[in-house]
Amino acid sequence: EQAIREGQSEEALRLLNTILSENPQHTAAKQAKQQIELQQQRQWLHEPLLKQSLRKPVSLEFKDASLQAILDVLAQSAGINFLFDKDVKADLKTTIYARHTSIEDALNLILKTNQLNKKVLNDSTLLIYPDNPEKTKQYEELVVRSFYLGAADPKKMQDMIRVMVNPKAMYIDDKLGLLVVRDSVEM
């Protein structure tokens, strides 16, 4: 409890793991560990935010222009970098007439009209990829969550979760009363 109050989450987890190795049914330790892990996951999964420069207004007037050329203009205006998936066609052409719109809104419009999507890699870099189920699956973030079950049967919980949300992967440990789920952040 003192380590948690002092913000020493790693030390608190080490102590909680020691407690749970001696007594896997210790309810308070299980709850504290789940809270710390949830907080850490939220910090790790926090998607990087793009620079504020993407919020500044821009006017674009392009007719049948190369997508690469338009994104070059946006890159120079906002100071951001674009990485392209190998399946993004180099010969894509697009038309856009936008006045006094944010760079971010213009970028989203360009990507949607060309059936593309983006993933923010850091505050100044975007990955551009085709907006299809295969590529979305390839680039989506997956997380692993562990749940210590005190009063529920892990096998019954596994069956219920499969029916309700159908996660990508699940594992149960009957001895520890542990259910481990791996899926996308949204789930």
N, C-alpha and C positions, 0 to 999 in steps of 0.2 A: 504493500500500500504506500509506503514511503517512497519507493522508487517511482511509482506511478505519479504521485503528487509532485515529485521533483522533475518529471518529464524524462526519466531514464527508462524508456520503454524496452530497450534491449536487455537491461539488467532485470527489469520486472518480468520479462518473458523467460529469462534464464531461471529465475527463482520459481516462477509458476510451473515451468516444466519439471523442476525438481520435486515440487509438491505433488504434481500430477503423476510422476513416476512412482512415488511412494503410495499415493492414494488416488487412483484414477477417477473415483466417484466424488471427489471434493468439489461441491457445487460452486462455492464462491470462487475457487481458483479457476474452474472452467469458464465461468462467466467473465471474470477479469481477463483471462487469456483471449476469449472471443472478442471482447471490446478492444483490446490492444491490437489484435490482428486486423480487425475491421478498420480501425483508425489508420494503421499502416497501409492497408490496401488502398484506402481512399487517397492517401498521400502518393503512393506509387502510381496509381492509375490516373491521377489528375492530368488530364490532357494538357499539353503545353499550349499556352495562349500565344496567338500571333501578335506581332508588334502593333502598337497603336497607330502606326502609319497606314495600316489598312483601312482605317476609319476615315481618312481624309478624302474629300470629294475629288472626283475625276470625271472628265468628259471623254468618251471614246466614240469615234466614228470610223468604223471599218466595214468595208463591203467585200465579201469573198476574199478575206485576207487569211493568210496562214495562221493557224492557231499558235504556232511557235512564235511568230512575230508579235502577235497581240500579247502573249504572256511575257515576251521580252520587254515590251513597253511597261507592263504592270510591274515586272521585276525591278526595272530601273526607277519607276516612280515610287515604289514602296520599300525598296531595299530588301526584297525577299528572294529566295532561291526556289527553283522548281526542279524536282527530279521526276523523270518520266518512267513509268513501267515499260518494259520492252514491248508490250502489246498495244501501246498507244500509237496510233498511226501517225507517221510524220507528215503525211500529206493532207491532214484535216484542214478544211477551210470553214470559216464562220463569218457571220455578219452581225455586228452589234452597233447600235446607236443608243448611247446612254449619256445623259447630261446630268452633271452634279449628283452623281451617285457615288457611294463609297467604293473603294477599290475591292473590298471584300464582297459586296453585293454584285459588282460587275463580274468578279471572278466566279462566284457561284452561278450566275446566269450563264456565263460562257461554258462552264463545266456541264451544267444540266442540259443545255441545248446540244452539246456534243456527246452526250451519254458518258460522261466522265465523272469521277469522284475524286476527293482529296483526303489525304491523311496528314495531320499536322505532326511533323517530326520534332521540331523545336520552334522557338519564337520567330525564326526567320526562314524556315524551310518547309516546303510542302511536297508531298509525293502525289503525283497525278497518275491515276490508274483507270482502266475501263470500269464502268458501273455495271457489273454483271455479278451474279451470285458467286461464281468461282473466285473472282478477284476480291470480292468483299470478304469471303471466307478466308482467303489467304492473308488479308491485311487486318482483319479484326483482332482486337486485343482479347486474350483469354485470361481468366483469373481462376485461382483455386481457393476454395473456402472449405474449412474443416468445421464440423459441428459435433460437439460432444452431446450425446443424448442421454439425459438422466432417467427419464421415465418412459421412453418410447422404445419400441423394438426397431433396431436399425433396418432389418429386412423389410418391415412394413413401411417404414419411412421411405426407404429406397423405392419401393413400388409406388407409393403415393406421389413422390416427386417425379418419377418417370411419367406417370399419367398426367400430372398437372403442368409441368414445364419442359419435360423431355430434354435434360441437359446433355451436353456432348459426351461426358464421361462421369461415372460415379464409382466409388469404392466404399465398402463398409468393413469395419473391424468390430465383430461382435464382442470380443473380449474387452475392448476399451469403450464400447458404445459410441464409436466414431463413424461419422458419415463425411466423406470427402467428395466435393462436387467441383467439376471443372467446366466452365462455360464462358460465354461472352459477358462483358460488364453489364449489359442491359438485363440479363437474366438474373 
